[in-house]
Amino acid sequence: MGQGQQEKVATSLAGAVSEEISASLAPVDAELERRYPGDPGTRQPVHTVYVPGDVFAADTIRSWGDRALAALDEHAPDAASFAAVLGLADELAEPVHARVRAKLEREPIEDLRVDFEDGYGNRPDAEEDEAAARAARLIAEAYEDGTAAPCMGIRMKCMEAPVRARGIRTLDIFLTGLMEAGGLPGGLVLTLPKVTYAEQVTAMARLLDAFEKTHGLEPGRIGFEIQIETSQSILAADGTATVARMIQAAEGRATGLHYGTFDYSACLGVSAAHQASDHPAADHAKAVMQVAAAGTGVRVSDGSTNVLPIGPTEKVHAAWRLHYGLTRRALARAYYQGWDMHPGHIPTRYAAVFAFYREGFEQAAARLARYAGRTGGDVMDEPATAKALSGYLLRGLDCGALDIGEVARLTGLTRADLETFAVPRRGELTASA
């Protein structure tokens, strides 16, 4: 047969067969769309900073940035010394150091949570009432004057009986304060801690639904993170994965699963000296969280280290290396967010994040350019890989590790192009490359 000759196409099945199958699978199609909508395509912060409700102030974000810069100036005043501490490759030393300093000056915190739980403790009701109202006022003012972090909100007390009413009241005061100050900011994030049963998540969803109805807000406007800090949140009494049920119990409101390093470790009986985000127990919990959240649009966040970079330079350097290593480890395992507990952690958070994206940038850009241009290469990439490559570049752009100019130069793609690859329509990931 000649190369240009048209192939004869023959079929055996009646059209009704396909129609019947499609009809039978319609409920499954609807279920897939509802339960697994995919990544929302929005920016995910690289970290969350928790500040107790009585400590949070109008200058908290700038103060953390200034303290982080001061730590750099004192303990690693130039690119070479910072790179030596962290073991950065020579070609990364200058760009990482320069970008870290620029980030600390421009946007030192990407996500800030005013804490009314463990970091705040139990206070007289009048005191917590006032602190919650103050948090609402300060956050509203920060968004108004442009000094806010991209994401801000509170961590309330949990839904367990002894503190439930107090947590609900604090949330009500905070959200009402924001509404009275002009409305809920786009970067609002709420955290529900110490969740053990899916019913507690359902209760939170109903609480937010009631608030929305009271204020005439769009249904589902307010989302929240679920903090995974107990063994029961990973494995239920019947042997099933509780966290998967929690995501569904949130009724579309769950935005993240945050691993609580120390509460979870203590729950399993891990001794204090070994409570860390790289403990096998932590790896197991986060792996279950990751699989449960995959495809749902719910992001997973790693926990934190409680080893603070304070004291003499030798001690600061040791804490920096630990934090840098844990952050790089998390990134390699696709945990793109974590907690930072001290201003001294921020330089190594950004150093780890920036190094992660910059050292793999050229290879990722080249692979995506070949895929987009169908030019081939030594790796046969598929749509799923193109999604991962574009997601990698977008996260690098969002945090400041990469610039759109250099990405466009190496890929020939715009940000809109990257977003199209990163959030494909359902079914496209199974299409042939």
C-alpha positions in Angstrom: 0.0 0.0 0.0 1.4 3.4 -0.9 2.4 5.8 1.8 -0.2 8.3 0.8 -3.1 5.8 0.4 -5.9 6.2 2.8 -6.5 3.3 5.2 -9.8 1.5 5.2 -11.5 1.9 8.6 -13.9 -0.8 9.8 -15.8 -1.3 13.1 -17.8 -4.2 14.5 -19.7 -2.6 17.4 -23.0 -0.8 17.0 -23.0 2.8 18.2 -25.5 1.9 20.9 -22.9 -0.1 22.7 -20.7 2.9 23.3 -23.7 5.0 24.3 -24.8 2.3 26.8 -21.3 2.1 28.3 -21.2 5.9 28.6 -24.6 5.9 30.3 -23.5 3.2 32.7 -20.3 5.2 33.6 -22.0 8.6 34.0 -22.2 8.3 37.8 -18.5 7.4 37.9 -17.7 10.3 35.7 -19.6 12.6 38.0 -17.9 11.1 41.1 -14.4 11.6 39.5 -15.2 15.2 38.9 -16.5 15.8 42.4 -13.8 13.9 44.3 -10.8 14.5 42.2 -11.0 18.0 40.6 -7.2 18.2 40.4 -4.8 20.9 41.6 -6.5 24.3 41.8 -3.6 25.9 40.0 -3.1 28.6 42.6 0.1 29.5 44.3 1.1 27.3 47.2 3.3 29.0 49.9 6.6 27.4 50.6 6.1 27.7 54.3 3.8 28.6 57.1 4.9 30.7 60.1 3.0 30.4 63.3 2.9 33.4 65.7 1.0 33.3 69.0 -2.0 35.5 69.2 -0.6 37.6 72.0 2.6 38.2 70.1 1.3 39.0 66.7 1.6 42.7 65.8 1.4 45.1 62.9 5.2 44.8 62.3 5.5 41.0 62.8 6.2 40.2 59.1 8.8 43.0 58.7 10.3 42.1 62.1 10.8 38.5 61.0 12.5 39.6 57.8 14.8 42.0 59.6 15.8 39.4 62.2 16.5 36.9 59.4 18.7 39.4 57.6 20.5 40.2 60.8 21.2 36.5 61.3 22.6 36.3 57.8 24.8 39.3 58.4 26.1 37.9 61.6 26.6 34.3 60.8 27.1 34.2 57.0 27.7 37.7 55.7 28.4 36.8 52.1 27.6 34.3 49.4 30.7 32.2 49.9 30.3 31.8 53.6 26.5 30.9 53.3 27.3 28.4 50.6 30.0 26.8 52.7 27.7 26.3 55.6 25.0 24.7 53.4 27.2 22.9 50.9 25.9 24.8 47.9 27.6 24.2 44.6 29.8 27.1 43.5 27.5 28.1 40.6 24.5 28.4 43.0 26.3 30.4 45.7 25.7 33.9 44.3 22.3 33.5 42.8 20.9 31.7 45.9 22.4 34.2 48.3 21.2 37.2 46.3 17.7 35.8 46.0 17.5 34.9 49.7 18.4 38.5 50.7 16.0 40.0 48.1 13.2 37.7 49.4 13.8 38.6 53.0 13.6 42.3 52.1 10.6 42.0 49.8 8.4 39.1 51.1 10.0 37.4 54.2 6.8 35.4 55.0 4.6 33.7 52.5 2.0 32.3 54.9 1.3 33.5 58.4 -1.0 31.9 60.9 -1.9 33.7 64.1 -2.0 30.9 66.6 -4.7 30.5 69.3 -3.9 26.8 70.0 -0.7 25.3 71.4 1.3 28.4 70.8 -1.2 30.5 72.7 -2.6 28.2 75.3 -5.6 28.7 77.5 -6.3 32.3 78.6 -9.2 34.1 80.2 -12.1 34.4 77.7 -11.9 38.2 77.7 -8.2 38.1 76.8 -8.6 35.7 73.9 -11.7 37.6 72.7 -9.5 40.8 72.5 -6.6 39.0 70.8 -8.9 37.5 68.2 -10.4 40.9 67.4 -7.0 42.5 67.3 -5.8 39.8 64.9 -8.7 40.5 62.5 -8.1 44.2 62.6 -4.3 43.9 62.0 -4.7 41.4 59.2 -7.4 43.6 57.5 -5.1 46.6 57.8 -2.1 44.7 56.4 -4.1 43.7 53.3 -5.3 47.3 53.0 -1.9 48.9 53.1 0.0 46.2 51.2 2.1 44.8 54.0 0.3 41.4 54.3 1.8 38.1 53.5 0.2 36.4 50.5 -1.7 34.1 52.9 -2.8 35.0 56.4 -5.3 33.6 59.0 -5.6 31.9 62.3 -5.3 28.5 63.9 -8.2 28.1 66.2 -8.5 25.6 69.0 -9.7 22.1 68.0 -13.2 20.6 68.0 -12.6 18.4 71.1 -15.2 19.0 73.8 -13.0 20.8 76.4 -12.0 23.7 74.0 -14.7 23.4 71.3 -16.8 26.4 72.3 -13.7 28.5 72.8 -12.4 27.7 69.4 -15.7 28.4 67.7 -16.0 31.8 69.5 -12.5 32.8 68.5 -13.2 31.9 64.9 -16.5 33.8 64.9 -14.8 36.9 66.4 -12.0 36.8 63.9 -14.2 36.3 60.8 -16.7 38.8 62.0 -13.9 41.3 62.5 -12.7 40.8 59.0 -16.2 41.3 57.6 -16.7 44.5 59.5 -13.3 45.7 58.3 -14.4 45.4 54.6 -14.7 41.6 53.9 -12.7 38.5 53.8 -9.2 38.9 52.1 -8.3 36.7 49.2 -5.4 35.1 51.0 -7.5 34.1 54.1 -6.5 30.7 55.5 -7.9 28.9 58.5 -6.3 25.9 60.3 -8.3 23.3 62.3 -5.8 21.4 64.6 -5.8 18.0 66.3 -8.5 16.4 64.1 -9.2 12.8 64.9 -12.6 12.0 63.4 -14.1 13.0 60.1 -17.2 14.2 62.0 -15.0 17.1 63.4 -14.2 18.2 59.9 -17.9 18.0 59.0 -18.7 20.2 62.0 -16.1 22.8 60.8 -17.7 22.8 57.4 -21.1 23.3 58.9 -19.8 26.1 61.0 -18.4 28.0 58.0 -21.5 27.3 56.0 -23.6 29.0 58.8 -21.2 32.0 58.8 -21.5 32.4 55.0 -25.3 32.3 55.2 -25.3 34.9 58.0 -23.2 37.3 55.9 -24.6 36.4 52.5 -21.3 35.0 51.2 -21.0 32.7 48.3 -21.4 29.0 49.5 -18.0 27.4 49.9 -16.2 30.8 50.1 -14.3 29.9 53.2 -11.9 26.9 53.2 -9.6 25.5 55.9 -6.6 23.3 56.5 -6.8 20.1 58.4 -3.9 19.5 60.8 -2.8 15.9 61.1 -1.5 15.4 64.6 -2.9 12.1 65.9 -2.6 8.5 64.9 -6.4 8.3 64.6 -6.3 10.8 61.7 -4.1 8.4 59.7 -5.6 5.0 60.6 -9.1 4.6 61.9 -10.2 1.9 64.3 -11.6 -0.2 61.4 -8.2 -0.1 59.6 -9.2 2.5 56.9 -7.3 5.8 56.2 -9.2 8.4 58.2 -7.5 11.3 56.4 -9.2 10.3 53.1 -12.6 10.5 54.8 -11.7 13.8 56.3 -11.1 15.3 52.9 -14.5 14.3 51.8 -16.1 15.3 55.0 -14.9 18.9 54.4 -17.4 19.1 51.5 -15.0 20.8 49.1 -13.6 23.2 51.8 -10.4 21.4 52.6 -7.4 23.3 51.2 -4.5 21.5 52.9 -3.3 18.7 55.1 -0.6 19.9 57.5 1.5 17.4 59.3 2.1 18.2 63.0 5.6 16.8 63.8 5.6 16.8 67.5 2.0 16.0 68.5 1.9 13.1 66.0 5.3 11.8 67.2 4.3 12.0 70.8 1.0 10.3 70.0 3.0 7.3 68.7 5.3 7.2 71.7 8.4 8.5 69.9 10.8 9.9 72.5 11.5 13.6 72.5 15.1 13.2 71.2 13.8 11.5 68.0 10.8 13.5 67.2 11.6 14.9 63.7 10.1 15.2 60.3 12.4 12.6 58.9 11.5 9.9 61.4 10.0 6.7 59.8 6.7 7.4 61.6 6.6 10.8 60.1 7.3 9.4 56.6 4.5 6.9 56.9 2.0 9.5 58.0 2.9 11.9 55.2 2.8 9.2 52.6 -0.7 8.3 53.6 -1.7 12.0 53.6 -0.1 12.4 50.1 -1.9 9.5 48.6 -5.2 10.5 50.2 -4.9 14.1 48.8 -3.7 13.2 45.3 -6.0 14.6 42.7 -8.3 16.2 45.2 -6.9 19.7 45.0 -5.8 19.5 48.7 -2.2 20.3 49.2 0.1 18.5 51.7 2.5 20.4 54.0 5.4 19.0 56.0 6.0 19.9 59.6 8.8 21.7 61.3 12.0 21.4 63.3 12.3 22.6 66.8 16.0 23.0 66.7 16.4 26.8 66.7 19.3 28.6 65.0 20.3 30.7 68.0 23.5 31.2 70.1 27.1 31.2 68.9 27.8 30.9 65.1 28.8 27.2 65.3 25.5 26.3 66.8 23.6 28.5 64.3 25.4 26.8 61.4 24.5 23.4 62.8 20.8 24.3 63.0 20.9 25.8 59.6 22.4 22.7 58.0 19.7 20.5 59.8 16.9 22.8 58.6 18.3 23.0 55.1 18.7 19.3 54.8 15.2 18.6 56.1 13.7 21.1 53.7 15.6 19.7 50.7 14.5 16.2 51.7 10.8 17.3 51.9 11.0 18.9 48.5 12.4 15.8 46.9 9.4 13.9 48.3 7.0 16.5 46.9 6.1 18.2 50.1 6.4 21.8 48.8 5.4 23.5 52.1 6.6 23.3 55.7 6.5 25.1 59.0 9.0 27.6 60.2 9.2 28.4 63.9 11.8 31.1 64.2 13.1 34.0 62.0 16.4 32.2 61.8 14.8 29.4 59.9 13.7 31.6 57.0 17.1 32.1 55.4 17.6 28.3 55.1 14.0 27.8 54.0 14.5 30.0 51.0 18.0 28.8 50.4 16.8 25.2 50.2 13.8 26.1 48.0 15.8 28.3 45.7 18.6 25.8 45.3 16.0 23.1 44.6 14.5 25.0 41.7 17.6 26.6 40.3 19.7 23.4 40.1 17.0 21.6 38.2 15.8 24.5 36.2 17.7 24.1 32.9 17.0 20.4 32.6 13.3 20.9 33.3 13.1 23.8 30.9 14.8 21.8 28.1 12.6 18.8 28.6 9.4 20.9 28.6 10.6 22.8 25.5 11.2 19.5 23.7 7.8 18.2 24.7 6.0 21.3 23.7 7.8 21.4 20.3 7.6 17.6 19.7 11.3 17.6 19.0 12.2 14.5 20.9 15.4 14.0 23.0 16.9 11.4 25.2 13.9 11.2 27.4 10.4 10.2 26.2 8.1 12.5 28.2 4.4 12.1 28.5 1.6 14.5 29.4 1.9 13.6 33.1 5.6 14.4 33.0 4.9 17.7 31.2 2.5 18.5 34.0 5.2 17.8 36.6 7.8 19.9 34.7 5.5 22.9 34.2 4.4 22.6 37.9 8.0 22.7 38.9 8.7 25.8 36.9 5.6 27.6 38.1 6.4 26.9 41.8 9.9 28.2 41.2 8.4 31.4 39.6 5.9 31.9 42.4 8.5 31.8 45.3 11.1 33.9 43.5 13.6 31.2 42.7 13.1 31.8 39.0 12.3 34.7 36.7 9.8 34.6 34.0 12.3 36.0 31.5 14.8 33.2 32.0 12.0 30.6 31.9 10.6 32.0 28.7 14.1 32.1 27.1 14.8 28.5 27.7 11.3 27.1 27.1 9.8 29.4 24.6 6.7 29.4 26.7 4.6 32.0 28.5 3.3 31.6 32.0 -0.1 30.9 30.5 1.4 28.1 28.5 3.0 26.7 31.6 -0.4 26.8 33.4 -2.1 25.0 30.6 0.4 22.1 30.9 0.3 22.1 34.7 -3.5 21.9 35.0 -4.7 19.8 32.0 -8.3 18.9 31.5 -9.5 15.5 32.8 -8.4 12.7 30.5 -5.5 14.6 28.9 -2.9 12.9 31.1 -3.8 9.6 29.5 -3.4 10.9 26.0 -0.3 9.9 24.0 2.5 12.4 23.9 
